[in-house]
Every structure is written in structure tokens, then in C-alpha cells.
Amino acid sequence: MIVVSGTIRFSPAALETLREKARVVLTETAKEAGCIVYSFGEDFLEPGLVRVYEEWESRAHLDAHVKSPHTVDWNRSADAVGYLARDINVLEIGSVTPLD
């Protein structure tokens, strides 16, 4: 399993302009082969901060996602409004067990 986790920071005004693009990429990505979880969460305490969390069946699925038209469009739109910061990591998970 592949996990993508991190944060993206925009100005609050820039984030507001991206809401519809975010809805599209979230909706379309959920339909992709290999997508287990794909979510963005706006931080309640830090305006403009978006927490990113994704789970993929494999690296190949993630690589295909990055090239998908809706992801390319999202990245172009986010680049156009300007990131203030971006810190996202890819983790390769060897095993998963439930938290008791």
C-alpha cells in the first residue's frame, strides 16, 4: 500500500478560488483504479492550510493518478494561484494492523 500524506498552504483567498477544482479532483480521483482513500481537509485553526491524505493499492496506481487529466488540471490551477508552502510525502507501507 502507498500512503500520501502532507500539507499544502494557500492564502485563504486563493483557497476559496480553488474549492470547485478541489471538488472535481476529489470526485474524479475516487473513481480511479487503485484509489482506496483520497481526501483533502481544511484545517480549522490555520486558515488556508489543507491536509492531504491518500491511500493507493500500488505505486503504479499513484503514478497513473498523477498523470490523469483532472489531477493535471488541479495542479495547474493550484500552481496558478500560488502555493505558500507544500510538504507532501509518499510512504510505502509494508503492513497494516488495526489500532486496538
Biopython code that builds the backbone (N, CA, C, O; Angstrom):
import numpy as np
from Bio.PDB.StructureBuilder import StructureBuilder

atoms = [
    (1, "MET", "N", (0.839, -1.172, 0.000)),
    (1, "MET", "CA", (0.000, 0.000, 0.000)),
    (1, "MET", "C", (0.888, 1.240, 0.000)),
    (1, "MET", "O", (1.955, 1.263, 0.614)),
    (2, "ILE", "N", (0.426, 2.259, -0.697)),
    (2, "ILE", "CA", (1.103, 3.549, -0.754)),
    (2, "ILE", "C", (0.231, 4.571, -0.035)),
    (2, "ILE", "O", (-0.973, 4.646, -0.281)),
    (3, "VAL", "N", (0.834, 5.355, 0.850)),
    (3, "VAL", "CA", (0.142, 6.447, 1.530)),
    (3, "VAL", "C", (0.817, 7.746, 1.136)),
    (3, "VAL", "O", (2.044, 7.854, 1.147)),
    (4, "VAL", "N", (0.008, 8.725, 0.789)),
    (4, "VAL", "CA", (0.484, 10.080, 0.508)),
    (4, "VAL", "C", (-0.092, 10.956, 1.608)),
    (4, "VAL", "O", (-1.300, 10.955, 1.843)),
    (5, "SER", "N", (0.775, 11.703, 2.280)),
    (5, "SER", "CA", (0.324, 12.498, 3.420)),
    (5, "SER", "C", (1.120, 13.789, 3.489)),
    (5, "SER", "O", (2.323, 13.808, 3.232)),
    (6, "GLY", "N", (0.429, 14.869, 3.839)),
    (6, "GLY", "CA", (1.135, 16.128, 3.995)),
    (6, "GLY", "C", (0.202, 17.312, 4.042)),
    (6, "GLY", "O", (-0.990, 17.184, 4.321)),
    (7, "THR", "N", (0.775, 18.474, 3.760)),
    (7, "THR", "CA", (0.006, 19.714, 3.807)),
    (7, "THR", "C", (0.334, 20.596, 2.612)),
    (7, "THR", "O", (1.427, 20.551, 2.047)),
    (8, "ILE", "N", (-0.658, 21.398, 2.253)),
    (8, "ILE", "CA", (-0.486, 22.452, 1.257)),
    (8, "ILE", "C", (-1.026, 23.722, 1.898)),
    (8, "ILE", "O", (-2.099, 23.712, 2.500)),
    (9, "ARG", "N", (-0.289, 24.803, 1.769)),
    (9, "ARG", "CA", (-0.744, 26.076, 2.325)),
    (9, "ARG", "C", (-0.965, 27.073, 1.190)),
    (9, "ARG", "O", (-0.099, 27.287, 0.342)),
    (10, "PHE", "N", (-2.158, 27.676, 1.203)),
    (10, "PHE", "CA", (-2.539, 28.740, 0.285)),
    (10, "PHE", "C", (-2.956, 29.947, 1.112)),
    (10, "PHE", "O", (-3.214, 29.819, 2.309)),
    (11, "SER", "N", (-3.022, 31.103, 0.492)),
    (11, "SER", "CA", (-3.695, 32.203, 1.181)),
    (11, "SER", "C", (-5.167, 31.805, 1.269)),
    (11, "SER", "O", (-5.649, 31.076, 0.402)),
    (12, "PRO", "N", (-5.893, 32.263, 2.289)),
    (12, "PRO", "CA", (-7.318, 31.922, 2.374)),
    (12, "PRO", "C", (-8.096, 32.328, 1.119)),
    (12, "PRO", "O", (-8.998, 31.605, 0.697)),
    (13, "ALA", "N", (-7.765, 33.463, 0.524)),
    (13, "ALA", "CA", (-8.460, 33.906, -0.697)),
    (13, "ALA", "C", (-8.173, 32.962, -1.858)),
    (13, "ALA", "O", (-9.077, 32.634, -2.627)),
    (14, "ALA", "N", (-6.932, 32.525, -1.993)),
    (14, "ALA", "CA", (-6.574, 31.595, -3.068)),
    (14, "ALA", "C", (-7.291, 30.265, -2.877)),
    (14, "ALA", "O", (-7.784, 29.677, -3.839)),
    (15, "LEU", "N", (-7.349, 29.796, -1.644)),
    (15, "LEU", "CA", (-8.032, 28.533, -1.373)),
    (15, "LEU", "C", (-9.506, 28.629, -1.759)),
    (15, "LEU", "O", (-10.075, 27.677, -2.293)),
    (16, "GLU", "N", (-10.108, 29.752, -1.493)),
    (16, "GLU", "CA", (-11.519, 29.937, -1.849)),
    (16, "GLU", "C", (-11.728, 29.778, -3.353)),
    (16, "GLU", "O", (-12.726, 29.197, -3.780)),
    (17, "THR", "N", (-10.800, 30.287, -4.157)),
    (17, "THR", "CA", (-10.945, 30.182, -5.616)),
    (17, "THR", "C", (-10.751, 28.752, -6.117)),
    (17, "THR", "O", (-11.160, 28.429, -7.232)),
    (18, "LEU", "N", (-10.137, 27.897, -5.310)),
    (18, "LEU", "CA", (-9.848, 26.518, -5.716)),
    (18, "LEU", "C", (-10.909, 25.507, -5.298)),
    (18, "LEU", "O", (-10.815, 24.335, -5.664)),
    (19, "ARG", "N", (-11.897, 25.926, -4.555)),
    (19, "ARG", "CA", (-12.864, 24.970, -3.994)),
    (19, "ARG", "C", (-13.533, 24.093, -5.053)),
    (19, "ARG", "O", (-13.639, 22.881, -4.863)),
    (20, "GLU", "N", (-13.981, 24.673, -6.150)),
    (20, "GLU", "CA", (-14.659, 23.870, -7.172)),
    (20, "GLU", "C", (-13.681, 22.903, -7.838)),
    (20, "GLU", "O", (-14.031, 21.753, -8.101)),
    (21, "LYS", "N", (-12.463, 23.360, -8.111)),
    (21, "LYS", "CA", (-11.447, 22.463, -8.689)),
    (21, "LYS", "C", (-11.151, 21.313, -7.728)),
    (21, "LYS", "O", (-10.957, 20.175, -8.155)),
    (22, "ALA", "N", (-11.118, 21.613, -6.433)),
    (22, "ALA", "CA", (-10.875, 20.567, -5.435)),
    (22, "ALA", "C", (-12.007, 19.543, -5.452)),
    (22, "ALA", "O", (-11.757, 18.339, -5.386)),
    (23, "ARG", "N", (-13.239, 20.013, -5.539)),
    (23, "ARG", "CA", (-14.378, 19.080, -5.592)),
    (23, "ARG", "C", (-14.259, 18.145, -6.797)),
    (23, "ARG", "O", (-14.528, 16.948, -6.693)),
    (24, "VAL", "N", (-13.857, 18.699, -7.930)),
    (24, "VAL", "CA", (-13.722, 17.886, -9.144)),
    (24, "VAL", "C", (-12.630, 16.836, -8.972)),
    (24, "VAL", "O", (-12.861, 15.657, -9.239)),
    (25, "VAL", "N", (-11.444, 17.248, -8.530)),
    (25, "VAL", "CA", (-10.347, 16.279, -8.409)),
    (25, "VAL", "C", (-10.664, 15.222, -7.351)),
    (25, "VAL", "O", (-10.303, 14.057, -7.520)),
    (26, "LEU", "N", (-11.327, 15.608, -6.270)),
    (26, "LEU", "CA", (-11.705, 14.635, -5.246)),
    (26, "LEU", "C", (-12.716, 13.624, -5.792)),
    (26, "LEU", "O", (-12.574, 12.421, -5.575)),
    (27, "THR", "N", (-13.720, 14.109, -6.491)),
    (27, "THR", "CA", (-14.764, 13.238, -7.043)),
    (27, "THR", "C", (-14.211, 12.296, -8.101)),
    (27, "THR", "O", (-14.485, 11.096, -8.077)),
    (28, "GLU", "N", (-13.431, 12.840, -9.031)),
    (28, "GLU", "CA", (-12.903, 12.023, -10.130)),
    (28, "GLU", "C", (-11.843, 11.039, -9.655)),
    (28, "GLU", "O", (-11.778, 9.913, -10.146)),
    (29, "THR", "N", (-11.020, 11.452, -8.712)),
    (29, "THR", "CA", (-9.977, 10.556, -8.217)),
    (29, "THR", "C", (-10.580, 9.362, -7.490)),
    (29, "THR", "O", (-10.053, 8.254, -7.581)),
    (30, "ALA", "N", (-11.669, 9.572, -6.777)),
    (30, "ALA", "CA", (-12.319, 8.467, -6.059)),
    (30, "ALA", "C", (-12.762, 7.357, -7.007)),
    (30, "ALA", "O", (-12.945, 6.219, -6.576)),
    (31, "LYS", "N", (-12.936, 7.669, -8.283)),
    (31, "LYS", "CA", (-13.353, 6.686, -9.287)),
    (31, "LYS", "C", (-12.173, 5.920, -9.889)),
    (31, "LYS", "O", (-12.376, 4.934, -10.598)),
    (32, "GLU", "N", (-10.952, 6.359, -9.614)),
    (32, "GLU", "CA", (-9.774, 5.765, -10.243)),
    (32, "GLU", "C", (-9.466, 4.368, -9.706)),
    (32, "GLU", "O", (-9.677, 4.073, -8.530)),
    (33, "ALA", "N", (-8.966, 3.525, -10.595)),
    (33, "ALA", "CA", (-8.494, 2.200, -10.189)),
    (33, "ALA", "C", (-7.375, 2.366, -9.169)),
    (33, "ALA", "O", (-6.482, 3.196, -9.339)),
    (34, "GLY", "N", (-7.433, 1.574, -8.119)),
    (34, "GLY", "CA", (-6.370, 1.578, -7.121)),
    (34, "GLY", "C", (-6.508, 2.617, -6.036)),
    (34, "GLY", "O", (-5.729, 2.607, -5.083)),
    (35, "CYS", "N", (-7.479, 3.522, -6.143)),
    (35, "CYS", "CA", (-7.673, 4.545, -5.117)),
    (35, "CYS", "C", (-8.471, 3.953, -3.962)),
    (35, "CYS", "O", (-9.597, 3.488, -4.145)),
    (36, "ILE", "N", (-7.886, 3.975, -2.787)),
    (36, "ILE", "CA", (-8.562, 3.495, -1.582)),
    (36, "ILE", "C", (-9.160, 4.680, -0.831)),
    (36, "ILE", "O", (-10.328, 4.652, -0.444)),
    (37, "VAL", "N", (-8.358, 5.715, -0.629)),
    (37, "VAL", "CA", (-8.787, 6.949, 0.044)),
    (37, "VAL", "C", (-8.119, 8.116, -0.658)),
    (37, "VAL", "O", (-6.941, 8.048, -1.010)),
    (38, "TYR", "N", (-8.877, 9.194, -0.861)),
    (38, "TYR", "CA", (-8.308, 10.423, -1.421)),
    (38, "TYR", "C", (-9.053, 11.575, -0.771)),
    (38, "TYR", "O", (-10.232, 11.789, -1.049)),
    (39, "SER", "N", (-8.373, 12.315, 0.090)),
    (39, "SER", "CA", (-9.081, 13.364, 0.820)),
    (39, "SER", "C", (-8.206, 14.584, 1.058)),
    (39, "SER", "O", (-6.988, 14.497, 1.208)),
    (40, "PHE", "N", (-8.882, 15.722, 1.083)),
    (40, "PHE", "CA", (-8.291, 16.992, 1.488)),
    (40, "PHE", "C", (-9.104, 17.459, 2.692)),
    (40, "PHE", "O", (-10.323, 17.288, 2.713)),
    (41, "GLY", "N", (-8.462, 18.033, 3.673)),
    (41, "GLY", "CA", (-9.172, 18.598, 4.818)),
    (41, "GLY", "C", (-8.632, 19.972, 5.135)),
    (41, "GLY", "O", (-7.432, 20.149, 5.344)),
    (42, "GLU", "N", (-9.526, 20.946, 5.169)),
    (42, "GLU", "CA", (-9.113, 22.305, 5.520)),
    (42, "GLU", "C", (-8.963, 22.382, 7.035)),
    (42, "GLU", "O", (-9.862, 21.979, 7.773)),
    (43, "ASP", "N", (-7.844, 22.892, 7.489)),
    (43, "ASP", "CA", (-7.565, 22.994, 8.914)),
    (43, "ASP", "C", (-8.442, 24.082, 9.540)),
    (43, "ASP", "O", (-8.515, 25.195, 9.018)),
    (44, "PHE", "N", (-9.100, 23.769, 10.642)),
    (44, "PHE", "CA", (-9.978, 24.736, 11.307)),
    (44, "PHE", "C", (-9.209, 25.824, 12.044)),
    (44, "PHE", "O", (-9.734, 26.919, 12.247)),
    (45, "LEU", "N", (-7.988, 25.544, 12.443)),
    (45, "LEU", "CA", (-7.218, 26.502, 13.230)),
    (45, "LEU", "C", (-6.266, 27.353, 12.404)),
    (45, "LEU", "O", (-5.840, 28.417, 12.851)),
    (46, "GLU", "N", (-5.929, 26.897, 11.207)),
    (46, "GLU", "CA", (-4.986, 27.622, 10.358)),
    (46, "GLU", "C", (-5.617, 27.884, 8.994)),
    (46, "GLU", "O", (-5.558, 27.021, 8.117)),
    (47, "PRO", "N", (-6.215, 29.049, 8.798)),
    (47, "PRO", "CA", (-6.854, 29.357, 7.513)),
    (47, "PRO", "C", (-5.872, 29.202, 6.348)),
    (47, "PRO", "O", (-4.737, 29.676, 6.404)),
    (48, "GLY", "N", (-6.334, 28.535, 5.303)),
    (48, "GLY", "CA", (-5.515, 28.331, 4.113)),
    (48, "GLY", "C", (-4.693, 27.057, 4.123)),
    (48, "GLY", "O", (-4.078, 26.711, 3.115)),
    (49, "LEU", "N", (-4.672, 26.351, 5.251)),
    (49, "LEU", "CA", (-3.906, 25.105, 5.349)),
    (49, "LEU", "C", (-4.799, 23.922, 4.978)),
    (49, "LEU", "O", (-5.885, 23.755, 5.533)),
    (50, "VAL", "N", (-4.331, 23.108, 4.037)),
    (50, "VAL", "CA", (-5.063, 21.932, 3.590)),
    (50, "VAL", "C", (-4.235, 20.697, 3.927)),
    (50, "VAL", "O", (-3.059, 20.609, 3.576)),
    (51, "ARG", "N", (-4.858, 19.759, 4.604)),
    (51, "ARG", "CA", (-4.198, 18.492, 4.920)),
    (51, "ARG", "C", (-4.581, 17.476, 3.851)),
    (51, "ARG", "O", (-5.756, 17.319, 3.519)),
    (52, "VAL", "N", (-3.584, 16.798, 3.325)),
    (52, "VAL", "CA", (-3.763, 15.847, 2.227)),
    (52, "VAL", "C", (-3.536, 14.439, 2.766)),
    (52, "VAL", "O", (-2.569, 14.186, 3.483)),
    (53, "TYR", "N", (-4.443, 13.524, 2.411)),
    (53, "TYR", "CA", (-4.258, 12.122, 2.789)),
    (53, "TYR", "C", (-4.795, 11.238, 1.669)),
    (53, "TYR", "O", (-5.928, 11.400, 1.217)),
    (54, "GLU", "N", (-3.961, 10.305, 1.236)),
    (54, "GLU", "CA", (-4.336, 9.387, 0.157)),
    (54, "GLU", "C", (-3.841, 7.986, 0.496)),
    (54, "GLU", "O", (-2.812, 7.820, 1.151)),
    (55, "GLU", "N", (-4.589, 6.980, 0.041)),
    (55, "GLU", "CA", (-4.132, 5.591, 0.095)),
    (55, "GLU", "C", (-4.332, 4.993, -1.287)),
    (55, "GLU", "O", (-5.391, 5.146, -1.895)),
    (56, "TRP", "N", (-3.297, 4.308, -1.780)),
    (56, "TRP", "CA", (-3.314, 3.683, -3.107)),
    (56, "TRP", "C", (-2.902, 2.229, -2.985)),
    (56, "TRP", "O", (-2.087, 1.876, -2.132)),
    (57, "GLU", "N", (-3.466, 1.387, -3.836)),
    (57, "GLU", "CA", (-3.105, -0.033, -3.838)),
    (57, "GLU", "C", (-1.647, -0.248, -4.219)),
    (57, "GLU", "O", (-1.008, -1.175, -3.721)),
    (58, "SER", "N", (-1.108, 0.604, -5.103)),
    (58, "SER", "CA", (0.277, 0.430, -5.554)),
    (58, "SER", "C", (0.851, 1.755, -6.045)),
    (58, "SER", "O", (0.122, 2.721, -6.268)),
    (59, "ARG", "N", (2.154, 1.777, -6.205)),
    (59, "ARG", "CA", (2.822, 2.955, -6.759)),
    (59, "ARG", "C", (2.382, 3.185, -8.201)),
    (59, "ARG", "O", (2.257, 4.331, -8.632)),
    (60, "ALA", "N", (2.150, 2.120, -8.942)),
    (60, "ALA", "CA", (1.686, 2.262, -10.330)),
    (60, "ALA", "C", (0.346, 2.990, -10.385)),
    (60, "ALA", "O", (0.124, 3.809, -11.276)),
    (61, "HIS", "N", (-0.546, 2.699, -9.441)),
    (61, "HIS", "CA", (-1.831, 3.404, -9.397)),
    (61, "HIS", "C", (-1.622, 4.885, -9.090)),
    (61, "HIS", "O", (-2.255, 5.740, -9.709)),
    (62, "LEU", "N", (-0.749, 5.191, -8.149)),
    (62, "LEU", "CA", (-0.456, 6.594, -7.828)),
    (62, "LEU", "C", (0.158, 7.294, -9.033)),
    (62, "LEU", "O", (-0.212, 8.426, -9.343)),
    (63, "ASP", "N", (1.081, 6.643, -9.709)),
    (63, "ASP", "CA", (1.720, 7.242, -10.885)),
    (63, "ASP", "C", (0.702, 7.541, -11.980)),
    (63, "ASP", "O", (0.785, 8.578, -12.637)),
    (64, "ALA", "N", (-0.260, 6.639, -12.180)),
    (64, "ALA", "CA", (-1.315, 6.879, -13.176)),
    (64, "ALA", "C", (-2.187, 8.054, -12.747)),
    (64, "ALA", "O", (-2.584, 8.872, -13.577)),
    (65, "HIS", "N", (-2.481, 8.138, -11.463)),
    (65, "HIS", "CA", (-3.286, 9.247, -10.932)),
    (65, "HIS", "C", (-2.638, 10.602, -11.214)),
    (65, "HIS", "O", (-3.312, 11.547, -11.626)),
    (66, "VAL", "N", (-1.343, 10.689, -10.993)),
    (66, "VAL", "CA", (-0.628, 11.956, -11.181)),
    (66, "VAL", "C", (-0.743, 12.447, -12.622)),
    (66, "VAL", "O", (-0.693, 13.651, -12.873)),
    (67, "LYS", "N", (-0.897, 11.523, -13.567)),
    (67, "LYS", "CA", (-0.986, 11.879, -14.986)),
    (67, "LYS", "C", (-2.423, 12.071, -15.469)),
    (67, "LYS", "O", (-2.637, 12.463, -16.616)),
    (68, "SER", "N", (-3.405, 11.802, -14.617)),
    (68, "SER", "CA", (-4.812, 11.890, -15.038)),
    (68, "SER", "C", (-5.188, 13.341, -15.348)),
    (68, "SER", "O", (-4.653, 14.261, -14.729)),
    (69, "PRO", "N", (-6.103, 13.556, -16.301)),
    (69, "PRO", "CA", (-6.474, 14.920, -16.695)),
    (69, "PRO", "C", (-6.975, 15.786, -15.537)),
    (69, "PRO", "O", (-6.634, 16.966, -15.460)),
    (70, "HIS", "N", (-7.776, 15.218, -14.641)),
    (70, "HIS", "CA", (-8.303, 16.028, -13.536)),
    (70, "HIS", "C", (-7.208, 16.397, -12.536)),
    (70, "HIS", "O", (-7.267, 17.463, -11.923)),
    (71, "THR", "N", (-6.214, 15.533, -12.367)),
    (71, "THR", "CA", (-5.105, 15.866, -11.474)),
    (71, "THR", "C", (-4.197, 16.908, -12.110)),
    (71, "THR", "O", (-3.741, 17.831, -11.435)),
    (72, "VAL", "N", (-3.934, 16.769, -13.394)),
    (72, "VAL", "CA", (-3.136, 17.776, -14.111)),
    (72, "VAL", "C", (-3.829, 19.133, -14.027)),
    (72, "VAL", "O", (-3.177, 20.150, -13.793)),
    (73, "ASP", "N", (-5.151, 19.154, -14.219)),
    (73, "ASP", "CA", (-5.912, 20.405, -14.133)),
    (73, "ASP", "C", (-5.847, 20.996, -12.725)),
    (73, "ASP", "O", (-5.658, 22.202, -12.568)),
    (74, "TRP", "N", (-6.002, 20.157, -11.705)),
    (74, "TRP", "CA", (-5.907, 20.625, -10.316)),
    (74, "TRP", "C", (-4.534, 21.240, -10.046)),
    (74, "TRP", "O", (-4.439, 22.327, -9.475)),
    (75, "ASN", "N", (-3.482, 20.550, -10.453)),
    (75, "ASN", "CA", (-2.130, 21.058, -10.206)),
    (75, "ASN", "C", (-1.879, 22.376, -10.927)),
    (75, "ASN", "O", (-1.251, 23.278, -10.372)),
    (76, "ARG", "N", (-2.360, 22.493, -12.149)),
    (76, "ARG", "CA", (-2.212, 23.762, -12.880)),
    (76, "ARG", "C", (-2.956, 24.889, -12.172)),
    (76, "ARG", "O", (-2.439, 25.999, -12.049)),
    (77, "SER", "N", (-4.157, 24.604, -11.713)),
    (77, "SER", "CA", (-4.951, 25.625, -11.016)),
    (77, "SER", "C", (-4.288, 26.033, -9.707)),
    (77, "SER", "O", (-4.226, 27.219, -9.383)),
    (78, "ALA", "N", (-3.795, 25.056, -8.956)),
    (78, "ALA", "CA", (-3.120, 25.353, -7.693)),
    (78, "ALA", "C", (-1.828, 26.124, -7.936)),
    (78, "ALA", "O", (-1.503, 27.044, -7.186)),
    (79, "ASP", "N", (-1.093, 25.753, -8.975)),
    (79, "ASP", "CA", (0.121, 26.496, -9.325)),
    (79, "ASP", "C", (-0.217, 27.940, -9.693)),
    (79, "ASP", "O", (0.515, 28.864, -9.339)),
    (80, "ALA", "N", (-1.329, 28.127, -10.404)),
    (80, "ALA", "CA", (-1.707, 29.463, -10.876)),
    (80, "ALA", "C", (-2.033, 30.407, -9.722)),
    (80, "ALA", "O", (-1.694, 31.588, -9.782)),
    (81, "VAL", "N", (-2.686, 29.906, -8.671)),
    (81, "VAL", "CA", (-2.999, 30.787, -7.535)),
    (81, "VAL", "C", (-1.813, 30.918, -6.599)),
    (81, "VAL", "O", (-1.726, 31.874, -5.829)),
    (82, "GLY", "N", (-0.908, 29.970, -6.662)),
    (82, "GLY", "CA", (0.326, 30.052, -5.887)),
    (82, "GLY", "C", (0.259, 29.348, -4.541)),
    (82, "GLY", "O", (-0.546, 29.695, -3.677)),
    (83, "TYR", "N", (1.119, 28.359, -4.383)),
    (83, "TYR", "CA", (1.291, 27.704, -3.095)),
    (83, "TYR", "C", (2.117, 28.622, -2.208)),
    (83, "TYR", "O", (3.076, 29.235, -2.678)),
    (84, "LEU", "N", (1.766, 28.724, -0.949)),
    (84, "LEU", "CA", (2.652, 29.387, 0.005)),
    (84, "LEU", "C", (3.658, 28.374, 0.547)),
    (84, "LEU", "O", (4.798, 28.717, 0.859)),
    (85, "ALA", "N", (3.216, 27.125, 0.652)),
    (85, "ALA", "CA", (4.097, 26.036, 1.089)),
    (85, "ALA", "C", (3.457, 24.723, 0.665)),
    (85, "ALA", "O", (2.239, 24.617, 0.525)),
    (86, "ARG", "N", (4.306, 23.734, 0.466)),
    (86, "ARG", "CA", (3.818, 22.405, 0.087)),
    (86, "ARG", "C", (4.769, 21.378, 0.686)),
    (86, "ARG", "O", (5.969, 21.397, 0.414)),
    (87, "ASP", "N", (4.228, 20.486, 1.499)),
    (87, "ASP", "CA", (5.033, 19.458, 2.159)),
    (87, "ASP", "C", (4.247, 18.149, 2.115)),
    (87, "ASP", "O", (3.434, 17.872, 2.996)),
    (88, "ILE", "N", (4.498, 17.354, 1.083)),
    (88, "ILE", "CA", (3.755, 16.113, 0.879)),
    (88, "ILE", "C", (4.753, 14.974, 0.693)),
    (88, "ILE", "O", (5.732, 15.104, -0.042)),
    (89, "ASN", "N", (4.492, 13.866, 1.366)),
    (89, "ASN", "CA", (5.388, 12.714, 1.323)),
    (89, "ASN", "C", (4.658, 11.466, 0.848)),
    (89, "ASN", "O", (3.454, 11.315, 1.056)),
    (90, "VAL", "N", (5.410, 10.575, 0.206)),
    (90, "VAL", "CA", (4.901, 9.271, -0.216)),
    (90, "VAL", "C", (5.527, 8.227, 0.701)),
    (90, "VAL", "O", (6.747, 8.166, 0.849)),
    (91, "LEU", "N", (4.680, 7.409, 1.311)),
    (91, "LEU", "CA", (5.137, 6.367, 2.219)),
    (91, "LEU", "C", (4.756, 5.007, 1.651)),
    (91, "LEU", "O", (3.614, 4.800, 1.242)),
    (92, "GLU", "N", (5.701, 4.088, 1.626)),
    (92, "GLU", "CA", (5.432, 2.720, 1.200)),
    (92, "GLU", "C", (5.209, 1.890, 2.460)),
    (92, "GLU", "O", (6.114, 1.723, 3.278)),
    (93, "ILE", "N", (3.994, 1.374, 2.603)),
    (93, "ILE", "CA", (3.591, 0.681, 3.822)),
    (93, "ILE", "C", (3.726, -0.828, 3.627)),
    (93, "ILE", "O", (3.176, -1.394, 2.682)),
    (94, "GLY", "N", (4.460, -1.467, 4.527)),
    (94, "GLY", "CA", (4.672, -2.904, 4.433)),
    (94, "GLY", "C", (3.565, -3.727, 5.054)),
    (94, "GLY", "O", (3.247, -4.810, 4.563)),
    (95, "SER", "N", (2.972, -3.228, 6.128)),
    (95, "SER", "CA", (1.872, -3.954, 6.761)),
    (95, "SER", "C", (0.957, -2.963, 7.469)),
    (95, "SER", "O", (1.366, -1.863, 7.840)),
    (96, "VAL", "N", (-0.289, -3.385, 7.643)),
    (96, "VAL", "CA", (-1.286, -2.553, 8.308)),
    (96, "VAL", "C", (-2.022, -3.424, 9.315)),
    (96, "VAL", "O", (-2.492, -4.509, 8.972)),
    (97, "THR", "N", (-2.125, -2.957, 10.552)),
    (97, "THR", "CA", (-2.901, -3.655, 11.575)),
    (97, "THR", "C", (-3.833, -2.658, 12.248)),
    (97, "THR", "O", (-3.484, -1.485, 12.383)),
    (98, "PRO", "N", (-5.004, -3.101, 12.670)),
    (98, "PRO", "CA", (-5.941, -2.196, 13.330)),
    (98, "PRO", "C", (-5.406, -1.717, 14.676)),
    (98, "PRO", "O", (-4.683, -2.438, 15.365)),
    (99, "LEU", "N", (-5.767, -0.506, 15.033)),
    (99, "LEU", "CA", (-5.439, 0.043, 16.347)),
    (99, "LEU", "C", (-6.478, -0.469, 17.334)),
    (99, "LEU", "O", (-7.678, -0.290, 17.124)),
    (100, "ASP", "N", (-6.026, -1.099, 18.399)),
    (100, "ASP", "CA", (-6.967, -1.628, 19.408)),
    (100, "ASP", "C", (-7.324, -0.563, 20.409)),
    (100, "ASP", "O", (-8.100, -0.817, 21.330)),
]
sb = StructureBuilder()
sb.init_structure("model")
sb.init_model(0)
sb.init_chain("A")
sb.init_seg("    ")
for serial, (resi, resn, name, xyz) in enumerate(atoms, 1):
    if name == "N":
        sb.init_residue(resn, " ", resi, " ")
    sb.init_atom(name, np.array(xyz, "f"), 0.0, 1.0, " ", f" {name:<3s}", serial, name[0])
structure = sb.get_structure()
